[in-house]
Amino acid sequence: MNEALFSLVVYTATALVTAGLGWHVSRREADRLHSGGGELPLLSWEIVMIALVFITVSSLRWLTSWDYNMYYGYYFSMQSLGEYSRENFEPLFALVTYAISHLGAHFSIYFAFWAMIQILLLLYAMRHRKALLPWLALCIFLGPYYIFWMGFIRQAIVETMFVLMVELIMRRKFWIYLLVTLVAMGIHRMCILFIPLYFVPLIPMPKHRRWLPFGLLALCFGLGCFPQWLRVLFDHLGRFADLLGYGHYYRLFMSNDLEYAFRNIMGPARLCPLLSCLLMMWYYPAMRSKFSQDPYIPAMFRFAVLYMCYINLFANTTQYLTRPGELMRTVFLVMVCYTIHFLWRERRWLPFIAISLFSFYYVFYEMAKAYLSPSSIYVPAMYHTFLF
């Protein structure tokens, strides 16, 4: 009980503090723009404090999220033995780990470094969207994002990097985009998928397309309910799975271990993002008109819909097959925050309350499960600290 309460206090307090800082800087900037001034600088004191809170909470954690032990073990082995106990880490990630470990730094410094990179990427991507910062803070720390980010460090970095890369797509900066993709592949090889994603916002769409996203999502949801068709796809996937670092899971999927390959998932963790996406798609035309000054919304909307389609297409298989789609997860998060912000400003209280419940429930739900099943797989969602 004490661990669950402590975790709730940490997550909730961090969400409220960072949301308050985000609200304050967005109000200051709005007042400044209203009086004829320009945007506040990125390094305003509120933004700096948001980054410091995020980095501090991330660096002091202990056994939080599912892959914590893996990263801790690899860092410790590099520091004590001078070599990884795993050979297939990407070169840029391995180089940074090698450098920090050989400085003799405490492992909290190592986790603080990656948290710093992630939050700076996200805050820089939000430099012209400060009004979203309070909603982002609430979604991140009360939703599923922070807990997953703290476990899947490499993927968290490239997820936030992709939010910035959307700007490069819309400005047709292909060669710079390709260069950033190569850097991202040095952290997670799965980022080779950024190359085809470059063309997603450039695909022409029919004029009357209001119902197209709903139809695509319904199709993917239906196919995802009967995932046995994936065996045909995997018969032709072959070595491409090895290129993405998924060869092991590909071979498991093609084995006779059907219980591992196929599962039936229909709980709040799947339904709540799906319902948020439906609200986002319904209000998107009005949001696009309301936030017409942001030229990147159409591209982010496409990626958000593609993310939800992909996740539902593979939701009933092993979770590792959903990982490639999760490269777009932070873009989906930004679009959800746009929707919350729009509904708040327009005083559409019923859908605002609904999407808030869908977005802010996760930590309370996970802590309840962890408390009721103290030896279950839910325990890593709880926040621990090495300080005590």
N, C-alpha and C positions, 0 to 999 in steps of 0.2 A: 504493500500500500504506500509506504514512504517513497519508494522509487517512482511509482506512477505519479504521485502528487508532485514530487520534485521535477519530474519531466514536464508535467503540465505547467508548472510555474515557469520553468525555463522557456518553453516554447511560447506560452501565452505572453509572458513579459517581454520577450524578444520581439514578438509580433507587434505588441502595442507600442513599445519604445520606437522601433523603426518606422512603424506606421505614423506615429506622432511626428517624428522628424520629417518624414516624407510629406505629410500634410502641411507642416510649417513652411518648408521650402517651396512647395507648390503655391501656397497662399502668398508668400513674399514675392515670388516671381509674377504671379497674376496681378498683384498690386503695382508692381514695377512696370509691367507691360501696359496696364491701364493708364498709368501716368505718363506714358510716352517713352519709357526706358527700354532697355534690351533685356535679354534673358540673363538670369543669374549665371555666374561662372560654374563650371562643373565642380570645382573644389570649394564650393561654399561650405560653411561650417556644418550644416545639417548633413550634406552628402558625405563629408569626411566622417562624421559621427556614425552614420549608417554603416559605412564600410568598416569602421573600427569595431562596432558591435558585432557585425557578422563575422569578422575575422576572429574576434575574441571567443565568441561562443563556439565557433568551429574548431579552434585550436585547443580548447580545454576539454573537448569531449573525449570520452573513453568508451570503447565497445559500442558506439552508437552507429547503427545501420549494419547491413549484412556483410559488406566487404571490408569493414574496418580492420579486422584481424589480418586479412590478407595484406593490405597496404602497410600496416604496422610491422608485420613479420618481414616483409621485403625490405623496408627501410632499416630495420634492426639488423638484418643479415648483411646488408650492404655496409652498414656502419661497423659491425663487429668482424665480419669476414672479408669485406672488400669485394663481395660479389653477390649477385642476385641468386635467390633460390628458385627463380623462374627466369627462363631465358628469352621468352617471347614478348617482353615489354617493348613498346615502341621506343625508337632511339631518343627522341627529344625528352620524353618522360623519364627514361632511364638516365639520361645525362643530368637532368635537374636533380633527380634523386641522388645520383653519385656525388654531385657538387655539394649539396646540402649535408649529406651524411658525412662527407670527408671534412667538413668544417667542424665536425663534432657537435652539431646543433642538437638540442633536445627534439624528440619526435613531434612535440607540439609546434615547434617552429616549422617543421616540414608541412604539417597539415595547415598551419596558418598561411604558408606561402601559396598553396593551391587555392585556399579560400580567398585570399587577396586577389589572385588572378581572376577568379570567377566573378567576384562581386564588382571588381573594377570594369570588367568586360560588360557586365549587365548594366551598371550605372552609366557607363559611357554610351551604351546603346539607348538608354533612356534620357540622354542629356536634353533632348527637345520634347520629352514627354513626361515632365516632372509631375504632372497631375496624376499620373498612374502610380507613382511611388507608394502612397499609402495602401492602395489596393494590392499592389505587388507584395508588399511586406506581409499583409494579412494572408494572402494566398500562399506565399512561400512557407511561412512558419506554421500556419494552421492547416494548410493543405498537405498533400503528399510530397511536395517538391523538395523541401529541405532534407527530410529524412533520407530520401533516395539520393539526393546530391551528395550527402556526406558519406554514403557508401560507395557510390560509383563515381569516383573522383575524376577519372579521365573523361568519362562521358559527360559529366557535369560541365567541365571546361569547354568542350566543343559544342555542347548545347547552347551555352550563352554566347559563344563565339559566332554561332550561326545567326543569331539575332542581328548582329552587326553586319554579317555578310549579305543579308537581305538588301541593305542599302547599296552594296556593290552591284547586286543583280539589277536593281531598278535604275542605277546610273550607267549600266552597260559596261562595267569595268571588268571584263572577263579575265584578262591576264592578271590583274591584281587579285581577283577572286580565286583564280587557279593557284596563285602563289600562297594565299592564305590557306587554301585547301591542303597544299603540301605541308605547310606548318602544322595544321590540325592533324594530318595523318601521322605526324611525328609524335602526337599525343595519343591518338586512337586511330588505328588503321581503318576502321569502319568509315572514316570520313571520306574515303574514296567516293562514297555515295553523294557527297556534295556536288560532284560534277554533273550528274544528271538532274539534280535538284535545281541547278542554275536555270534550266529551261522551263521549269514549271510556271513561273509567272509570265513567261513570254508566249505561252500557248494561247492562240485566239479563242475566245469564248463566244457562243451564240448570244444574240441581243437579249432574248427573253430567257434568262437563266435563273430566275428566282428559285425554281424548284429543283434545279440540277444538283446542288449540294445535298439536298434531302434525299434525292433518288440514289446518288452515289453512296451515301452513308447507309441507306436501307439495304442496298445490294451487298455492300461489304459486311454489314451486320448479319444478313441472311447466310452468306457464304461462310462466315466465321463460325456459325452455329453447327456446320457440318464440315469440319476441317479435313476429312479423309481425302478430299480432292488434292490436298497438298502433296501427297505421295507422287502424283504425276508430275507436279512442278519440280520436286526435289530429284526426280529421276533425271531431269535435264539441268539441274543446278551444278552438280559436279564440283569441280575444283574452285569455282567462284566462291564457295563457302569457305575454303581454306584461305583465300585471298582476304576475306573479311575477318578472319580469325574465328570462324564458326565451324571449322571442319569437324571438331569433336562433337558438336551438337547436331551437325548434319548426319554424322554416322549413327548417333543415338536415335535420331528421328527415323532413319531408314532401317533401324533394327526392328526386332519383333517386340520391343518394349513399348507396347501401345499405351500402357498406363502412364508412361513418362511423356510420350509424344502428344497425347491428346488428353484434355481435361475439360471440365465443364465449369465455367466461371460466370456467375451472374450475381454479384454482390454490390454493395455500395461503392467499392473502389472502382468498379467498372461503370456502374450506372450513373454516378454523380458527374464525372467528366462528360459522359455522353449527353446527359440532360443539359449540362452547361453549354455544350456545343450546339444543341438544338436551339437554345435561346439565343446564342451568338449568331447563328445562321438566320434566325427569324428577324432579328433586329439589325442585321448587317446593312441593308440598304439605307436605313435611317442613320446608322452610325457613320457610314461613308459620307453622307451628306453633312452631318454634324461636324465631323472631323476632316473636312475636305482639305484643310491646310497640311495634313500629313499625307504625303504622296506614297508612303509605303504601306498603308493599310490594305489596299487590294492584294498585294503580294503576301502579306502576313496572313490575311484571311484564307488565301488559297493553301498556304502551308498548314494552317491550323486545321482546315477541313481534311487535307491529305493525311495529316497526323492521326486524326480520329478515325478516318477510314481504314488506315493501315492497322492501327491498334485493334480495331474490332474485327478486322479480317483474320488476324492471327491470335486473338485473345484466348481461344480455346485450345491452343497448342502450348508447347513448352514456352516459358516466359522469355527464353533467349531469342526466340524468333521475333519478338516485338522490339528488340533493342534497336535495329536500324531505324525504325520509325521514330524512336524516341529522340533522334537527332533534332527533330522539329518540336519537341515538347515545350521548350521555353518560348518559342514563337506562339504556340497554343496558349501558354500562360499569359502572354502579353495581350492576346486577343480576348481572353476571358476578362482581363482587367479593363480593357476598353469597354466591354459590354457592361461590367459592373459600374464603371464610371459614367457611362451614358445613361443607364437606368437611374442612377442617383441624381444626375443633373436634370433629367427630364421628369423626375418625381414619379416614376412608374413603380410604385412601391411593391406591388405583388410580385412581378418578375424579379425585382431587385432582391426581395427577401428570399425568393426561391434560389436564385443563383448564388446568393451569399451562403445559404445553407449547403448547397452543393459544393461550394469552394472551401468553406471554413470548418467542415465537420471532421476532417480526417484525423487530426491529432487526438481529439477527444475519443473518437472511435477506436483508434489503435491503442491508446492508453487503457481504455476499458477492457479490450481483449487481452492486453498484456497482464493487467491486474487479475482478470478472471482465470487466465491460463499462464501462471508464472513460469512454467517450463516449456512454453510453446515457442513457435517460430516468430511470434509477435514481439518477444522480449527485445530484440535488437532495435526496435523503434524507440525504445526509451532512451532518454538522455542520461548518460553517466559522465562523471568527470574524474580525472586521475588525481585531482587535488584532495579528495576525501572519499 
